[in-house]
């Protein structure tokens, strides 16, 4: 909804704000603050060494008005003006160095300098962490490409990384194998939760690039594409000019359409090569997942043999993440193999068939958990609680 009253275009509002701005600057100069050499903790060093050090109160007032200059909400403008008049009263009382208002301003300037310095340091750290495509120093790639230049892509797990990982490198001593996952059709290994921001950025950039190339290829292959129609007209015009040239002069037709066809072939080749590369990467990642999972099962069997845990505890530990990940219904049934091994029904339909045949009874502990949780016990029609 458009605003019928825009404060920046109102002369009365502009005059009132300008008067408050000048009054604050005039009153701030009356506060007897120590100089920069006497008390440097009150003064913020400039961002550039070539600029002089500004009076702290003057800089704060200027930045506050500059920050609020684009506000159009009446609520925000009213609040800003009220705060400005409160600061004007505070600065007027701070002209006396023995007053409590003067002590408040000095304390505020010291805290403000600490805040600004910490923000500048954080900004410098973020600039150092600016995303880049160069490899991170000290990291070892998970996969290594072993195929040559003109051969189909092939990857293997990096021999420099031990596979499976030693148990000493696992924080809590319980192995959780990485899982092969994909986002935007880009395969990757989900090593931990939350997912690494580096992997997230790589998947996002690759997905956007592949989507842009796919959209461009689809548009160029259309017969009614504007670029193809213009290319055909340009070739037709070049053909007319070629017929007007004397015999033996340079000239030809079909140049613009040929360029479009070459672009289509190039995009097709790039997408196909990228697809083959992703398939090869996924196969190598799947090999890592299988090796880690086999080692996990071996370690679980050894822990059961040593008597540290029971099989049910291992099963609960390995399936608890499903309930946390997918909500309440994820833990309703155990795995089908586990339920069959224990003689339990694997679905609601089989439980109902077992009741009819007399294998199960109403409210039986062997019933699927979904029936007991929702209170759908046969013959009762009501919940447990």
The 8 nearest C-alpha neighbors of each residue, nearest first, counted from 0:
[[1, 2, 3, 4, 72, 5, 71, 73],
 [2, 0, 3, 4, 5, 71, 72, 6],
 [1, 3, 4, 5, 0, 71, 72, 6],
 [2, 4, 1, 5, 0, 6, 71, 8],
 [5, 3, 2, 6, 9, 8, 71, 1],
 [4, 6, 7, 8, 2, 71, 3, 9],
 [7, 5, 9, 8, 12, 4, 71, 13],
 [6, 8, 5, 9, 13, 12, 10, 71],
 [9, 7, 6, 5, 10, 13, 12, 4],
 [10, 8, 6, 12, 11, 7, 13, 5],
 [9, 11, 13, 12, 14, 8, 7, 6],
 [12, 10, 14, 13, 9, 15, 16, 6],
 [13, 11, 15, 9, 10, 14, 6, 16],
 [12, 14, 10, 16, 15, 11, 17, 9],
 [13, 15, 17, 11, 12, 16, 18, 10],
 [14, 16, 12, 18, 13, 17, 11, 19],
 [17, 15, 19, 13, 18, 14, 20, 12],
 [18, 16, 20, 14, 19, 15, 13, 21],
 [17, 19, 15, 21, 20, 16, 14, 22],
 [20, 18, 22, 16, 17, 21, 23, 15],
 [21, 19, 17, 23, 18, 22, 16, 24],
 [20, 22, 24, 18, 23, 19, 25, 17],
 [23, 21, 19, 25, 20, 24, 26, 18],
 [22, 24, 26, 20, 21, 25, 87, 27],
 [25, 23, 27, 21, 22, 26, 57, 20],
 [24, 26, 22, 23, 28, 27, 21, 29],
 [27, 25, 23, 29, 28, 24, 22, 90],
 [28, 26, 24, 29, 25, 30, 23, 90],
 [27, 29, 26, 25, 30, 24, 31, 57],
 [30, 28, 27, 26, 94, 31, 25, 91],
 [29, 31, 94, 28, 27, 32, 93, 90],
 [32, 30, 29, 33, 94, 96, 28, 95],
 [31, 33, 30, 34, 105, 96, 41, 29],
 [34, 32, 37, 38, 31, 35, 36, 41],
 [35, 33, 37, 36, 38, 32, 39, 42],
 [34, 36, 39, 38, 37, 42, 33, 41],
 [35, 37, 34, 38, 39, 33, 40, 42],
 [38, 36, 34, 35, 33, 39, 40, 32],
 [37, 39, 35, 40, 36, 33, 34, 41],
 [40, 38, 35, 41, 42, 36, 37, 34],
 [39, 41, 38, 42, 109, 112, 43, 108],
 [42, 40, 109, 108, 39, 38, 112, 43],
 [43, 41, 39, 40, 55, 44, 35, 112],
 [42, 44, 112, 45, 41, 55, 52, 115],
 [43, 45, 52, 42, 46, 48, 47, 53],
 [46, 44, 47, 52, 50, 48, 43, 51],
 [45, 47, 44, 48, 50, 119, 49, 43],
 [48, 46, 45, 49, 50, 44, 51, 52],
 [47, 49, 50, 45, 46, 51, 44, 52],
 [48, 50, 47, 51, 45, 46, 52, 44],
 [51, 49, 48, 47, 45, 52, 46, 53],
 [52, 50, 53, 49, 45, 48, 44, 47],
 [51, 53, 45, 44, 50, 54, 43, 42],
 [54, 52, 55, 51, 58, 57, 42, 43],
 [53, 55, 57, 56, 58, 52, 42, 43],
 [56, 54, 58, 57, 42, 53, 59, 43],
 [57, 55, 59, 58, 54, 60, 27, 24],
 [56, 58, 60, 54, 59, 55, 24, 61],
 [59, 57, 61, 55, 56, 60, 62, 54],
 [58, 60, 56, 62, 61, 57, 63, 55],
 [61, 59, 63, 57, 58, 62, 56, 64],
 [60, 62, 58, 64, 59, 63, 65, 57],
 [63, 61, 65, 59, 60, 64, 66, 58],
 [62, 64, 66, 60, 65, 61, 59, 67],
 [65, 63, 67, 66, 61, 62, 68, 60],
 [64, 66, 62, 68, 63, 67, 61, 69],
 [65, 67, 63, 64, 68, 62, 69, 70],
 [68, 66, 64, 70, 65, 69, 63, 79],
 [67, 69, 65, 66, 70, 64, 7, 63],
 [70, 68, 67, 71, 66, 7, 65, 6],
 [71, 69, 67, 68, 72, 76, 75, 73],
 [72, 70, 73, 6, 69, 5, 76, 75],
 [71, 73, 75, 74, 70, 76, 77, 6],
 [74, 72, 76, 75, 77, 71, 70, 78],
 [73, 75, 77, 72, 76, 78, 79, 71],
 [74, 76, 78, 72, 77, 73, 79, 70],
 [75, 77, 73, 79, 78, 74, 72, 80],
 [78, 76, 80, 74, 79, 75, 73, 81],
 [77, 79, 75, 81, 76, 80, 74, 82],
 [80, 78, 76, 82, 81, 77, 75, 83],
 [79, 81, 83, 77, 82, 78, 76, 84],
 [82, 80, 78, 84, 83, 79, 77, 85],
 [83, 81, 85, 79, 80, 84, 86, 78],
 [82, 84, 80, 86, 81, 85, 79, 87],
 [83, 85, 87, 81, 86, 82, 80, 88],
 [86, 84, 82, 88, 87, 83, 81, 89],
 [85, 87, 89, 83, 84, 88, 90, 82],
 [86, 88, 84, 90, 85, 89, 23, 91],
 [87, 89, 91, 85, 86, 90, 84, 92],
 [90, 88, 86, 92, 87, 91, 93, 100],
 [91, 89, 93, 87, 92, 88, 27, 86],
 [90, 92, 88, 89, 93, 94, 26, 87],
 [91, 93, 89, 90, 94, 100, 88, 95],
 [94, 92, 101, 90, 100, 95, 91, 30],
 [93, 95, 30, 92, 29, 91, 96, 31],
 [94, 96, 93, 97, 98, 92, 101, 30],
 [97, 95, 98, 101, 94, 93, 31, 30],
 [98, 96, 95, 99, 101, 102, 93, 100],
 [99, 97, 100, 101, 95, 96, 93, 102],
 [98, 100, 102, 101, 103, 97, 93, 96],
 [101, 99, 103, 93, 98, 102, 92, 89],
 [100, 102, 93, 104, 99, 103, 98, 96],
 [101, 103, 99, 105, 100, 104, 106, 98],
 [104, 102, 100, 106, 101, 105, 107, 99],
 [103, 105, 107, 101, 106, 102, 108, 100],
 [106, 104, 102, 108, 107, 103, 101, 109],
 [107, 105, 103, 109, 104, 108, 102, 110],
 [106, 108, 104, 110, 105, 109, 111, 103],
 [109, 107, 111, 105, 41, 106, 110, 104],
 [108, 110, 41, 106, 112, 111, 107, 40],
 [111, 109, 113, 107, 112, 108, 114, 106],
 [110, 112, 108, 114, 109, 113, 107, 115],
 [111, 113, 115, 109, 114, 110, 43, 116],
 [114, 112, 110, 116, 111, 115, 117, 109],
 [113, 115, 111, 117, 112, 116, 118, 110],
 [116, 114, 118, 112, 117, 113, 111, 119],
 [115, 117, 119, 113, 118, 114, 112, 120],
 [118, 116, 120, 114, 119, 115, 121, 113],
 [119, 117, 121, 115, 120, 116, 122, 114],
 [120, 118, 122, 116, 121, 117, 115, 123],
 [119, 121, 117, 123, 122, 118, 116, 124],
 [122, 120, 118, 124, 119, 123, 117, 125],
 [123, 121, 119, 125, 120, 124, 118, 126],
 [124, 122, 126, 120, 121, 125, 119, 127],
 [123, 125, 121, 127, 126, 122, 120, 128],
 [126, 124, 128, 122, 127, 123, 121, 129],
 [125, 127, 123, 129, 128, 124, 122, 121],
 [126, 128, 124, 125, 129, 123, 122, 130],
 [129, 127, 125, 126, 130, 124, 131, 123],
 [128, 130, 126, 127, 125, 131, 124, 123],
 [131, 129, 128, 132, 197, 200, 127, 133],
 [130, 132, 133, 129, 134, 128, 135, 197],
 [131, 133, 134, 130, 135, 201, 129, 197],
 [132, 134, 131, 135, 136, 130, 129, 138],
 [135, 133, 136, 132, 138, 131, 137, 140],
 [134, 136, 138, 137, 133, 132, 139, 131],
 [137, 135, 138, 134, 139, 133, 140, 132],
 [136, 138, 135, 139, 134, 140, 133, 159],
 [139, 137, 136, 135, 140, 134, 141, 160],
 [138, 140, 141, 137, 160, 159, 157, 136],
 [141, 139, 142, 138, 157, 143, 160, 159],
 [140, 142, 157, 156, 139, 143, 160, 284],
 [143, 141, 156, 157, 140, 155, 154, 144],
 [142, 144, 157, 154, 155, 156, 145, 141],
 [143, 145, 154, 146, 153, 155, 142, 152],
 [144, 146, 154, 153, 143, 147, 155, 152],
 [147, 145, 153, 152, 144, 150, 151, 148],
 [146, 148, 150, 149, 145, 152, 151, 144],
 [147, 149, 150, 146, 151, 152, 145, 144],
 [148, 150, 147, 151, 146, 152, 272, 153],
 [151, 149, 147, 148, 146, 152, 153, 145],
 [152, 150, 153, 146, 149, 275, 147, 276],
 [153, 151, 146, 276, 279, 150, 275, 154],
 [152, 154, 146, 279, 144, 145, 151, 155],
 [155, 153, 144, 143, 283, 145, 280, 279],
 [154, 156, 283, 143, 142, 157, 144, 153],
 [157, 155, 142, 141, 158, 143, 283, 287],
 [156, 158, 142, 143, 159, 141, 160, 155],
 [159, 157, 160, 156, 161, 162, 143, 155],
 [158, 160, 157, 161, 139, 140, 156, 141],
 [159, 161, 158, 157, 162, 141, 139, 156],
 [162, 160, 164, 163, 159, 158, 165, 157],
 [163, 161, 164, 160, 290, 287, 291, 165],
 [162, 164, 291, 161, 290, 165, 294, 287],
 [163, 165, 162, 161, 166, 168, 291, 169],
 [166, 164, 167, 168, 163, 161, 169, 162],
 [165, 167, 169, 168, 172, 164, 174, 173],
 [166, 168, 165, 169, 172, 170, 164, 171],
 [169, 167, 166, 165, 170, 164, 172, 171],
 [168, 170, 172, 166, 167, 171, 174, 173],
 [171, 169, 172, 168, 167, 173, 166, 174],
 [172, 170, 173, 169, 174, 167, 168, 166],
 [171, 173, 169, 170, 166, 174, 167, 168],
 [174, 172, 171, 175, 169, 170, 166, 295],
 [173, 175, 295, 176, 172, 169, 166, 171],
 [174, 176, 173, 177, 295, 292, 291, 190],
 [175, 177, 291, 292, 288, 174, 178, 295],
 [178, 176, 190, 189, 288, 188, 175, 179],
 [177, 179, 189, 188, 288, 180, 176, 190],
 [180, 178, 188, 187, 285, 189, 284, 177],
 [179, 181, 187, 186, 188, 178, 189, 182],
 [182, 180, 186, 185, 184, 187, 183, 179],
 [181, 183, 184, 185, 186, 202, 180, 206],
 [182, 184, 185, 206, 181, 202, 203, 186],
 [185, 183, 182, 181, 186, 206, 277, 202],
 [184, 186, 181, 182, 183, 202, 187, 206],
 [187, 185, 181, 180, 281, 184, 277, 182],
 [188, 186, 180, 181, 179, 189, 185, 281],
 [189, 187, 179, 178, 190, 180, 177, 284],
 [188, 190, 178, 177, 191, 179, 180, 187],
 [189, 191, 177, 188, 178, 192, 194, 176],
 [192, 190, 194, 189, 193, 195, 177, 175],
 [193, 191, 194, 190, 195, 189, 177, 196],
 [192, 194, 191, 195, 196, 190, 189, 199],
 [193, 195, 192, 191, 196, 189, 199, 198],
 [194, 196, 197, 198, 199, 193, 191, 192],
 [197, 195, 199, 198, 200, 194, 201, 193],
 [196, 198, 200, 195, 199, 201, 130, 194],
 [199, 197, 201, 200, 195, 196, 202, 194],
 [198, 200, 196, 202, 197, 201, 203, 195],
 [199, 201, 203, 197, 198, 202, 196, 204],
 [202, 200, 198, 204, 203, 199, 205, 197],
 [203, 201, 205, 199, 200, 204, 206, 198],
 [202, 204, 200, 206, 201, 205, 199, 207],
 [205, 203, 207, 201, 206, 202, 200, 208],
 [206, 204, 208, 202, 207, 203, 209, 201],
 [205, 207, 203, 209, 204, 208, 183, 202],
 [206, 208, 210, 204, 205, 209, 211, 203],
 [209, 207, 205, 211, 210, 206, 204, 212],
 [208, 210, 212, 206, 211, 207, 213, 205],
 [209, 211, 213, 207, 208, 212, 206, 214],
 [212, 210, 208, 214, 213, 209, 207, 215],
 [213, 211, 215, 209, 210, 214, 216, 208],
 [214, 212, 210, 216, 211, 215, 209, 217],
 [213, 215, 217, 211, 216, 212, 210, 218],
 [216, 214, 212, 218, 213, 217, 219, 211],
 [215, 217, 213, 219, 214, 218, 263, 212],
 [218, 216, 214, 220, 215, 219, 213, 221],
 [217, 219, 215, 220, 216, 221, 214, 224],
 [220, 218, 216, 221, 217, 215, 224, 263],
 [221, 219, 217, 218, 216, 222, 263, 224],
 [220, 222, 224, 218, 219, 223, 217, 227],
 [223, 221, 224, 220, 227, 228, 219, 225],
 [222, 224, 221, 225, 228, 227, 226, 220],
 [225, 223, 227, 221, 226, 222, 228, 219],
 [224, 226, 228, 227, 229, 223, 230, 222],
 [225, 227, 229, 228, 224, 230, 219, 259],
 [228, 226, 230, 224, 229, 225, 231, 256],
 [227, 229, 225, 231, 230, 226, 224, 232],
 [228, 230, 232, 226, 231, 227, 225, 233],
 [229, 231, 227, 255, 233, 228, 232, 256],
 [232, 230, 234, 228, 229, 233, 235, 227],
 [233, 231, 235, 229, 230, 234, 236, 228],
 [232, 234, 230, 236, 235, 231, 237, 229],
 [235, 233, 237, 231, 253, 236, 232, 252],
 [234, 236, 232, 238, 233, 237, 231, 239],
 [235, 237, 233, 239, 238, 234, 232, 240],
 [236, 238, 234, 240, 235, 239, 241, 252],
 [239, 237, 241, 235, 236, 252, 240, 234],
 [240, 238, 236, 242, 241, 237, 235, 243],
 [241, 239, 237, 243, 242, 238, 236, 244],
 [240, 242, 238, 244, 243, 239, 250, 237],
 [241, 243, 239, 240, 244, 238, 245, 237],
 [242, 244, 240, 241, 245, 239, 238, 246],
 [245, 243, 241, 242, 248, 246, 240, 250],
 [246, 244, 248, 247, 243, 242, 241, 249],
 [245, 247, 248, 244, 242, 249, 243, 241],
 [246, 248, 245, 249, 244, 250, 241, 242],
 [247, 249, 246, 245, 244, 250, 241, 251],
 [250, 248, 247, 251, 241, 244, 246, 245],
 [249, 251, 241, 248, 252, 244, 237, 238],
 [250, 252, 241, 238, 253, 249, 237, 254],
 [253, 251, 238, 234, 254, 237, 250, 235],
 [252, 254, 234, 256, 255, 257, 251, 231],
 [253, 255, 257, 252, 256, 258, 234, 251],
 [256, 254, 230, 258, 257, 253, 234, 259],
 [257, 255, 259, 258, 230, 254, 253, 231],
 [256, 258, 260, 254, 255, 259, 253, 261],
 [259, 257, 261, 255, 256, 260, 262, 254],
 [260, 258, 262, 256, 261, 257, 263, 255],
 [261, 259, 257, 263, 262, 258, 256, 264],
 [260, 262, 258, 264, 259, 263, 265, 257],
 [261, 263, 265, 259, 260, 264, 266, 258],
 [264, 262, 260, 266, 261, 265, 216, 267],
 [265, 263, 267, 261, 262, 266, 268, 260],
 [264, 266, 262, 268, 263, 267, 261, 269],
 [267, 265, 269, 263, 268, 264, 270, 262],
 [268, 266, 264, 270, 265, 269, 271, 263],
 [267, 269, 271, 265, 266, 270, 272, 264],
 [268, 270, 266, 272, 267, 271, 273, 265],
 [271, 269, 273, 267, 272, 268, 274, 266],
 [272, 270, 274, 268, 273, 269, 267, 275],
 [273, 271, 275, 269, 274, 270, 268, 276],
 [272, 274, 276, 270, 271, 275, 269, 277],
 [273, 275, 271, 277, 276, 272, 270, 278],
 [276, 274, 278, 272, 277, 273, 271, 279],
 [275, 277, 273, 279, 274, 278, 152, 272],
 [276, 278, 280, 274, 279, 275, 281, 273],
 [279, 277, 281, 275, 280, 276, 274, 282],
 [278, 280, 276, 282, 153, 277, 281, 154],
 [279, 281, 277, 283, 278, 282, 154, 284],
 [280, 282, 284, 278, 279, 283, 186, 285],
 [283, 281, 285, 279, 280, 284, 278, 286],
 [284, 282, 286, 280, 155, 285, 281, 154],
 [285, 283, 281, 287, 286, 282, 280, 288],
 [286, 284, 288, 282, 287, 283, 281, 179],
 [285, 287, 283, 289, 284, 288, 290, 282],
 [288, 286, 284, 290, 285, 289, 291, 283],
 [287, 289, 285, 291, 286, 290, 177, 178],
 [290, 288, 292, 286, 291, 287, 293, 285],
 [291, 289, 293, 287, 292, 288, 286, 294],
 [290, 292, 176, 294, 288, 163, 289, 293],
 [291, 293, 295, 289, 294, 290, 176, 288],
 [294, 292, 296, 290, 295, 291, 289, 297],
 [293, 295, 297, 291, 292, 296, 298, 290],
 [296, 294, 292, 298, 293, 297, 174, 291],
 [297, 295, 299, 293, 298, 294, 300, 292],
 [296, 298, 294, 300, 295, 299, 293, 301],
 [297, 299, 301, 295, 300, 296, 294, 302],
 [300, 298, 296, 302, 301, 297, 295, 303],
 [301, 299, 303, 297, 298, 302, 304, 296],
 [300, 302, 298, 304, 303, 299, 305, 297],
 [301, 303, 299, 305, 300, 304, 307, 298],
 [304, 302, 306, 300, 308, 301, 305, 309],
 [303, 305, 301, 306, 302, 300, 307, 308],
 [304, 306, 302, 303, 307, 301, 308, 300],
 [307, 305, 303, 304, 308, 302, 309, 301],
 [306, 308, 302, 305, 303, 309, 304, 301],
 [309, 307, 303, 306, 312, 302, 310, 313],
 [310, 308, 312, 311, 303, 313, 306, 307],
 [309, 311, 313, 312, 314, 303, 308, 300],
 [312, 310, 314, 313, 309, 315, 308, 316],
 [313, 311, 315, 309, 314, 310, 316, 308],
 [314, 312, 316, 310, 311, 315, 317, 309],
 [313, 315, 311, 317, 312, 316, 310, 318],
 [316, 314, 312, 318, 313, 317, 319, 311],
 [315, 317, 313, 314, 319, 318, 312, 320],
 [316, 318, 314, 315, 319, 313, 320, 321],
 [319, 317, 315, 320, 321, 316, 314, 322],
 [320, 318, 321, 322, 316, 315, 317, 323],
 [319, 321, 323, 322, 318, 324, 317, 316],
 [322, 320, 324, 319, 323, 318, 329, 325],
 [323, 321, 330, 329, 326, 320, 319, 324],
 [324, 322, 320, 321, 326, 325, 319, 327],
 [323, 325, 321, 322, 320, 326, 329, 319],
 [326, 324, 329, 322, 323, 321, 327, 328],
 [327, 325, 322, 328, 329, 323, 324, 330],
 [326, 328, 329, 322, 330, 325, 331, 323],
 [327, 329, 331, 330, 326, 325, 322, 369],
 [330, 328, 322, 325, 327, 331, 326, 321],
 [331, 329, 322, 328, 332, 327, 321, 333],
 [332, 330, 328, 368, 369, 329, 333, 367],
 [333, 331, 330, 367, 334, 368, 345, 329],
 [332, 334, 338, 335, 337, 330, 331, 345],
 [333, 335, 337, 336, 338, 332, 345, 339],
 [334, 336, 338, 337, 345, 339, 333, 332],
 [337, 335, 339, 334, 338, 340, 333, 341],
 [336, 338, 340, 334, 335, 339, 341, 333],
 [339, 337, 343, 341, 335, 340, 336, 342],
 [340, 338, 342, 336, 341, 337, 343, 335],
 [339, 341, 337, 338, 342, 336, 343, 335],
 [342, 340, 338, 339, 343, 337, 336, 344],
 [343, 341, 339, 340, 338, 344, 365, 337],
 [344, 342, 338, 341, 339, 365, 345, 366],
 [345, 343, 350, 346, 349, 338, 367, 342],
 [344, 346, 335, 338, 343, 349, 339, 332],
 [347, 345, 348, 349, 344, 350, 367, 332],
 [346, 348, 350, 349, 351, 367, 345, 344],
 [347, 349, 351, 350, 346, 352, 345, 353],
 [350, 348, 352, 351, 346, 347, 344, 353],
 [349, 351, 353, 347, 352, 348, 344, 354],
 [350, 352, 354, 348, 353, 349, 347, 355],
 [353, 351, 349, 355, 350, 354, 348, 356],
 [352, 354, 358, 350, 356, 359, 351, 355],
 [355, 353, 359, 357, 351, 352, 356, 360],
 [356, 354, 352, 353, 357, 351, 358, 359],
 [355, 357, 353, 354, 358, 352, 359, 351],
 [358, 356, 354, 355, 359, 353, 360, 352],
 [357, 359, 353, 356, 354, 360, 355, 352],
 [360, 358, 354, 353, 357, 363, 361, 350],
 [359, 361, 363, 354, 362, 357, 358, 353],
 [360, 362, 363, 377, 376, 359, 354, 378],
 [363, 361, 376, 360, 364, 366, 371, 377],
 [362, 364, 360, 365, 361, 366, 359, 371],
 [365, 363, 366, 362, 367, 368, 371, 360],
 [364, 366, 363, 343, 367, 344, 359, 362],
 [365, 367, 364, 363, 368, 350, 344, 362],
 [368, 366, 369, 370, 332, 347, 365, 346],
 [367, 369, 371, 331, 370, 372, 366, 332],
 [370, 368, 372, 367, 331, 371, 373, 332],
 [371, 369, 375, 368, 373, 372, 367, 374],
 [370, 372, 374, 368, 369, 373, 375, 376],
 [373, 371, 369, 374, 370, 368, 375, 383],
 [372, 374, 375, 370, 371, 369, 382, 383],
 [382, 373, 375, 371, 383, 372, 381, 376],
 [376, 374, 370, 373, 380, 377, 371, 381],
 [377, 375, 374, 379, 362, 370, 361, 378],
 [378, 376, 379, 361, 375, 380, 362, 370],
 [377, 379, 380, 376, 361, 375, 381, 362],
 [380, 378, 381, 377, 376, 375, 382, 374],
 [381, 379, 375, 378, 376, 377, 382, 374],
 [382, 380, 379, 374, 375, 383, 376, 373],
 [374, 383, 381, 384, 373, 375, 380, 376],
 [382, 384, 374, 381, 371, 372, 373, 376],
 [383, 382, 374, 381, 372, 373, 371, 375]]
